Amino acid sequence: KLKMLTNISNVLRACAQRNVAAVVMSARTYADFTPEATFEIKKCDTFKLDEAPATQVVLTRDEGLEYYRIMQTIRRMELKADQLYKQKIIRGFCHLYDGQEACAVGIEASINLSDHLITAYRAHGYTLTRGGTVKEIMAELTGRRGGIAKGKGGSMHMYTKHFYGGNGIVGAQVPLGAGVALACKYQGNNQLCVCLYGDGAANQGQIFETYNMANNRYGMGTSVERAAASTDYFRRGEFIPGLRVDGMDLLCVREATRFAADHCRSGKGPILMELQTYRYHGHSMSDPGVSYRTREEIQEVRSKSDPISMLKDRMLSNNMASIEELKEIDVEVRKEIEDAALFATTDPEPPLEELCNHIYYNDAAVEVRGTNPWAKLKSVS
Amino acid sequence: MSFLRGSFIDALVVLQMMVRDALNQAMDEELERDERVFLLGEEVAQYDGAYKVSRGLWKKYGDQRIIDTPISEMGFTGIAVGAAFAGLRPICEFMTFNFSMQAIDQVINSAAKTCYMSAGFQAVPIVFRGPNGSSAGVAAQHSQCFAAWYAHCPGLKVVSPWNSEDAKGLLKAAIRDDNPVVFMENELMYGVPFEMSEEALSKDFVLPIGKAKIERPGNHVTLVSHSRCVGHCLDAAAVLAKEGIECEVINLRSIRPMDTDAIEASVMKTNHLVTVEGGWPQFGVGAEICAKIMEGPAFNYLDAPVTRVTGVDIPMPYAKILEDNSVPQIKDIIFSIKKTLNV
């Protein structure tokens, strides 16, 4: 009771400071909410695995609120980018992630920031979960100096610590990711690399080259065996264990990632996770996204499988949060996005003096030829 | 390693070392110095290297640091670049640079451009090395020179050593550089011995990337070259010296960045310039030198247009007589110099 009174008085005090009519909102204390609940999630299909991720999982209220906030932030950020692109304030390529939030958030929930991640060009969501801010992501999309890559990279080339982009060439990130994992193994730091690619990239030859090398422990043994993870050449597609995961269900992704991370860290080698996910937008802003699927299909996924709605329903029906609380998060998120968009549209473009910088790392300043012989520009590291 | 003692009277030990051994010594020293350095490529470990450049390294450093890969250039080059992203310092060997075409996307888009795209956040300290250019009898698909292709791209450094000192000093510099370096060796040079000074034999002998060397001073004409052709230029210069023509021979050592100042200073002295390269003429190293000279102060000192001596503009043929006539020979260099000097 004392706690409840304190809350009401805090609300009144806050209102008084803002010179707003004091309205006592329903003051439910944290003691009213369920601190955690158990949920049944879909079983993952497995391949070459004796065990599978758990199907009964626990979600705490705090976790739920955090996941909700991040997913909503990604959703709103992507929708704002859509808007800015249509206003021609964002140019070039823009590949949006709305609908897929459960993947980025679910994966990050089961790894650490000290682990590593690399993905393709649909990267804004991961840039956020890997430590970037909305402000610097949006300012990068609008090509301003406050962008996460100072305006030099754009939508497809954003980097943070232990996040290697953002890669424009389909499939190239897969060997890169294996290289990052090699470095982890080499340094003995028990870190892992999550390497993401789409169904398009899955057909690239370099993916299969990477599967072979990732599984092969780099050349131990005799000559044929050293080069090939499997010398049963007629079975060559199938030597890495795998999981098929419901990518629209955050809890499913989190549990599968937990399982996969354990598998990797315990020295069992690489593992493939197929996340069945769905993007609401077309491939990019130049694709309306309805020539190869119907609007009804998009609508159906949205109404039945939206990852944010799924989390929200779970929390509300288990009394883990209130509608007002979630609405408050929505309001805060919206404000964060608006502030970021304001920054992104008012921050000045990078100065021309910096055009040639960062060609090299940790190097003396060099002269760079401009468009004509008299244009001698300068590059610093 | 072969030892040939020089004159005792000078109390100097003159050591002769083959280019492949100089490269080996460079890698050995750098592997020892920095545990983040490692080598990967086809046959680099248990086979001791397709051309024996990495001989003994696997025995000394083991599986973790000397890694045999399958024949998967695109895959292992991407893996090498990813390892560089995450803090290691890989040496990625291409059995020849012809095979680097399979992996060129990883070299250019993943390695060269990343520092710039990330506004200086993500370094890529990697060396891509291997034999480049023509060999002997290996025909068209195994004889291409990639100097111009890689030197075209900002974000890369491109280095082309000629002798053993070049090989050792520049490879050590490349490994220590925090940027992607394309290091172009030459198969026909691997077995050629050169004198190594005491300084060059030391563990900290590093040559600066971006600086050319005047191998032979002269007053009448500047010869600019890289890799194996430097030797041809010196041979041509020796012949011409007997006729009273003194050639200044510049060994570029670096293609990108190129030591334009050294070329210009020389041209301003000799008033004549001949470039010599093994690669094709169009859009090549010599073409770039011509453009640079035209744009700079040395242009006004030229008494004749710049002459380019290059490989013939054809895919490399197989038959010996055809192959011999597809690359610059000493007689071609002499002929071109005399035409340039109008003698």
Interface residues (C-beta under 8 A of the other chain):
Chain A: H116 I118 A149 K150 G151 K152 G153 H157 Y159 Y164 G165 N167 G168 I169 A172 V174 P175 L176 G177 A178 G179 V180 A181 L182 A183 C184 Y186 Q187 C193 G205 Q206 E209 T210 N212 M213 N216 Y218 G219 M220 R226 A227 A228 N357 H358 I359 Y360 Y361 N362 D363 V366 V368 P373 S381
Chain B: F38 A45 Q46 D63 Q64 I67 D68 T69 P70 I71 S72 M74 G75 F76 T77 G78 I79 A80 V81 G82 A83 A84 F85 A86 G87 L88 D105 Q106 N109 S110 T114 C115 Y116 M117 S118 A119 G120 F121 Q122 A123 V124 P125 P154 G155 K157 D177 D178 N179 P257 E295
